[in-house]
Amino acid sequence: MRLRRERTGAASERVRADVAASAAEAIAGIELPSDARAAAFFDLDNTVLRGASIFYLARGMHQRGLLRTSDILRFGRQQLQFALGAEDPDHIVEARAAALSFIAGRSVEELSRVGEEIFEERMADKIWPGTQAIAQLHIDQGQRVWLVTAAPVEVATIIARRLGLTGALGTVAEHVGGTYTGRLVGDLLHGADKAAAVRSLAEREDLDLQRCSAYSDSANDIPMLSLVGFPCAVNPDRKLRRHARKHGWRIRDYRARRRNTTLGIAAGTGAVAGAAVGIVAARKRR
């Protein structure tokens, strides 16, 4: 028992050291002046959060009996794509719109309450320490920081508040009388629409975009990254990595460093696949 405690303590110490090293590495070479007209815009999935926020929400809702097994298997496949860095621009709009549809008929109050619980259960320990350190660096310099994501704005707002950020821009799900209809208000906040939302926010907040920063993992966010004076590719997919190198953008990649994290993601997606196989087998037996 004592040996087990010692091993656990040593493992925890290694995790803390790794987090501290990731944070130090992330902010190395970044000099941010105190600037009231500068701000930072962060993509969420795979940039701030390991994996897909909508999947963690779906799993939490499934655990509470609010989502069917067939839905959670679909979200499992999406999570695998995110874990492998294979976000497909041809399917992302359809996938995100379908993901938002599962809140149809539920109340805004319920989603907010459940979202707070699920953040603590499934997302809090999935925040990339390096990205969080960069965001905090902007905050410490008096700059405003927003999440900009295709995830539901309610979920993004919860995460932004928990991380001490200024706020969040996200996809808006229509609700009438406090109940979600399953439809969107406007377009999915993705690709060029993210850039348009950031430009509109900058005008409203009197920001100088050439003094602002933006962070993302996906080539789909090149329009947003190209808007600002200080773009940064975080855990970039292949296309974004090539683009960043070509244009001299900063790159931060935590995936190779955190081998245990990579193994954890693989184990998680393997568990999803295993669950799917088990369910299929059970159905065949029935």
ChimeraX attribute file (.defattr): number of C-alpha atoms within 10 A of each C-alpha:
attribute: neighborCount
match mode: 1-to-1
recipient: residues
	/A:1	6
	/A:2	7
	/A:3	8
	/A:4	9
	/A:5	10
	/A:6	11
	/A:7	12
	/A:8	12
	/A:9	12
	/A:10	12
	/A:11	12
	/A:12	12
	/A:13	12
	/A:14	12
	/A:15	14
	/A:16	12
	/A:17	12
	/A:18	15
	/A:19	17
	/A:20	15
	/A:21	14
	/A:22	22
	/A:23	19
	/A:24	15
	/A:25	16
	/A:26	21
	/A:27	18
	/A:28	10
	/A:29	8
	/A:30	11
	/A:31	10
	/A:32	15
	/A:33	12
	/A:34	13
	/A:35	16
	/A:36	14
	/A:37	17
	/A:38	26
	/A:39	26
	/A:40	25
	/A:41	25
	/A:42	25
	/A:43	27
	/A:44	27
	/A:45	22
	/A:46	23
	/A:47	26
	/A:48	24
	/A:49	20
	/A:50	22
	/A:51	24
	/A:52	22
	/A:53	24
	/A:54	21
	/A:55	20
	/A:56	21
	/A:57	22
	/A:58	26
	/A:59	22
	/A:60	21
	/A:61	20
	/A:62	15
	/A:63	13
	/A:64	10
	/A:65	10
	/A:66	14
	/A:67	16
	/A:68	14
	/A:69	16
	/A:70	11
	/A:71	15
	/A:72	21
	/A:73	19
	/A:74	16
	/A:75	23
	/A:76	25
	/A:77	15
	/A:78	22
	/A:79	25
	/A:80	21
	/A:81	16
	/A:82	17
	/A:83	20
	/A:84	13
	/A:85	17
	/A:86	14
	/A:87	19
	/A:88	13
	/A:89	13
	/A:90	8
	/A:91	9
	/A:92	16
	/A:93	17
	/A:94	11
	/A:95	14
	/A:96	19
	/A:97	19
	/A:98	16
	/A:99	20
	/A:100	20
	/A:101	15
	/A:102	18
	/A:103	22
	/A:104	15
	/A:105	14
	/A:106	16
	/A:107	16
	/A:108	18
	/A:109	11
	/A:110	12
	/A:111	18
	/A:112	15
	/A:113	11
	/A:114	15
	/A:115	23
	/A:116	17
	/A:117	14
	/A:118	19
	/A:119	20
	/A:120	12
	/A:121	12
	/A:122	15
	/A:123	19
	/A:124	14
	/A:125	12
	/A:126	15
	/A:127	19
	/A:128	20
	/A:129	21
	/A:130	24
	/A:131	24
	/A:132	18
	/A:133	19
	/A:134	20
	/A:135	24
	/A:136	18
	/A:137	16
	/A:138	23
	/A:139	18
	/A:140	12
	/A:141	16
	/A:142	17
	/A:143	22
	/A:144	22
	/A:145	24
	/A:146	23
	/A:147	24
	/A:148	31
	/A:149	26
	/A:150	27
	/A:151	27
	/A:152	22
	/A:153	20
	/A:154	20
	/A:155	23
	/A:156	25
	/A:157	23
	/A:158	18
	/A:159	26
	/A:160	20
	/A:161	12
	/A:162	13
	/A:163	15
	/A:164	13
	/A:165	21
	/A:166	16
	/A:167	19
	/A:168	24
	/A:169	25
	/A:170	23
	/A:171	25
	/A:172	19
	/A:173	25
	/A:174	16
	/A:175	18
	/A:176	10
	/A:177	8
	/A:178	13
	/A:179	18
	/A:180	21
	/A:181	18
	/A:182	19
	/A:183	16
	/A:184	17
	/A:185	11
	/A:186	10
	/A:187	14
	/A:188	22
	/A:189	23
	/A:190	24
	/A:191	19
	/A:192	14
	/A:193	16
	/A:194	26
	/A:195	21
	/A:196	16
	/A:197	16
	/A:198	21
	/A:199	18
	/A:200	13
	/A:201	14
	/A:202	17
	/A:203	11
	/A:204	9
	/A:205	13
	/A:206	12
	/A:207	19
	/A:208	17
	/A:209	21
	/A:210	15
	/A:211	17
	/A:212	23
	/A:213	23
	/A:214	28
	/A:215	32
	/A:216	30
	/A:217	29
	/A:218	27
	/A:219	22
	/A:220	20
	/A:221	22
	/A:222	23
	/A:223	16
	/A:224	28
	/A:225	27
	/A:226	18
	/A:227	18
	/A:228	24
	/A:229	16
	/A:230	17
	/A:231	25
	/A:232	23
	/A:233	26
	/A:234	27
	/A:235	24
	/A:236	25
	/A:237	19
	/A:238	14
	/A:239	13
	/A:240	22
	/A:241	19
	/A:242	13
	/A:243	15
	/A:244	20
	/A:245	12
	/A:246	9
	/A:247	10
	/A:248	11
	/A:249	16
	/A:250	15
	/A:251	19
	/A:252	20
	/A:253	18
	/A:254	21
	/A:255	15
	/A:256	10
	/A:257	12
	/A:258	16
	/A:259	11
	/A:260	12
	/A:261	15
	/A:262	17
	/A:263	11
	/A:264	12
	/A:265	18
	/A:266	15
	/A:267	12
	/A:268	16
	/A:269	19
	/A:270	14
	/A:271	13
	/A:272	19
	/A:273	16
	/A:274	12
	/A:275	15
	/A:276	18
	/A:277	12
	/A:278	12
	/A:279	15
	/A:280	12
	/A:281	11
	/A:282	10
	/A:283	9
	/A:284	8
	/A:285	7
	/A:286	6
